[in-house]
Amino acid sequence: MNLVLITEAEVDAGLAMDDPRSRHLLETVKLTGGQTFHVGLENARRGIATLKAVSPRVLFSVVWEKSTQCRLPLTVLVGLPRPQTAKKVLHDLASLGAAKIIFYEAEKGDPGYLASSLWKDGEWREHVVKGTEQACSTLVPEVTRVTSLAEAIALTDSKAWKVALDPYEATGPIDTGENISAAAVLAIGAERGFSDRERSTLRAAGFTMAHLGDRILRVEAAALVGGAIILSQLRVWAAHRPVGA
C-alpha cells in the first residue's frame, strides 16, 4: 500500500502492534523512527506521518494537506462477475479513482455468484479499500449492488456521457464526440456480455456502444482500460498534486 487509511482516533492513539497496518509498515516497508509514510482519513485529507515510536504502540505525528483530493467524475456499471473477478474490479477501479461502482445482476450472469462470502459477509470492502490505499488516495468509491442493468442506470446522472463496451455491436472506439459532459458512465457487461434486452436498455438510456479495438478483454481489464480512456478524454488528469504539495 502507498497510503495507510487511519481514523481520527488513531491520529493520537496510534496503531496496535498486531494491526495489519503496523505489520506492513514495520515488517514490509521496514520503517524506523523518524522516517515518514503517507496516511489519510477515509474520504478526507491525506497527510505525511513521521514515525515516533514502535512500542507498545505504533505512534506518529501527521502534517496534513490543506485540501482533499477531488473525486473523479466516473461511474462504472459492471455485470456481476465471478467473485475472483469482482475482487480485481473493486481493487483496480478504486485505484483508478472511479467515484462509483455499481454491480448489477446481468441477464447472462450467474446468480450463484451472490452466494459468495464476498457479498454475503461484506468482504468486498477490503478490496476496495486496498485499491484506494494502493493509489495513495483516501477517496473510497461508493459501491452498490442492484438487481438489473435498468436499476443500475437509474442510479446514474442522466446528463453524463454514457459509454457501453460491446465488441459485438460497437459503432467505433470510445470517443467523446462534439459535446462532452463533465461526468461519464461506463457500462461493462457480464462475463458472457450483454443480452439483447440489455442492449436495448442501454440505447434507450443514451449509451453509445464502443469497443477497445479488435480484441475481447476480460471484465476487469475492460473496466480498467475503458475507465482510463474515458478519464483521459474528460481531461480530469490535467492537474497532478502529490501528497504534501
WOQUI-V828860 format. One record per backbone hydrogen bond with DSSP energy under -0.5 kcal/mol. CO is the residue of the C=O (numbers start at 1). NH is the residue of the N-H. If there is no record, write none. Layout:
{{CO;NH} {CO;NH}}
//
This chain:
{{3;5} {4;40} {6;42} {7;11} {8;11} {8;12} {9;12} {9;13} {10;14} {15;58} {16;19} {19;22} {19;23} {20;24} {21;25} {22;26} {23;27} {23;28} {24;28} {24;29} {25;31} {32;35} {35;51} {37;49} {38;4} {39;47} {40;6} {41;44} {45;41} {46;65} {47;39} {47;49} {48;63} {49;37} {49;51} {50;61} {51;34} {53;59} {56;17} {57;59} {58;15} {59;52} {59;53} {61;50} {62;64} {63;48} {72;74} {72;99} {73;184} {74;99} {74;100} {75;186} {76;102} {77;188} {78;104} {82;85} {82;86} {83;87} {84;88} {85;89} {86;90} {87;91} {88;92} {89;93} {90;94} {91;95} {92;96} {93;97} {93;98} {97;72} {99;142} {100;76} {101;103} {101;144} {102;78} {103;146} {104;80} {104;106} {106;109} {109;111} {110;113} {111;114} {112;115} {113;116} {116;119} {116;120} {117;121} {117;123} {118;124} {122;125} {123;126} {123;127} {124;127} {124;128} {125;129} {126;130} {127;131} {128;132} {129;133} {130;134} {131;135} {132;137} {133;2} {133;136} {138;43} {138;140} {141;143} {142;101} {144;103} {146;105} {148;152} {149;153} {150;154} {151;155} {152;155} {153;156} {156;158} {157;160} {161;185} {162;208} {163;187} {164;166} {164;210} {165;189} {166;170} {172;211} {178;180} {183;161} {184;75} {185;163} {186;77} {187;165} {188;79} {190;193} {193;190} {195;199} {196;200} {197;201} {198;202} {199;203} {200;204} {201;205} {202;207} {203;206} {208;164} {208;210} {209;171} {210;166} {211;174} {213;212} {215;217} {218;222} {219;223} {220;224} {221;225} {222;226} {223;227} {224;228} {225;229} {226;230} {227;231} {228;232} {229;233} {230;234} {231;235} {231;236} {232;235} {235;238} {242;245}}
//
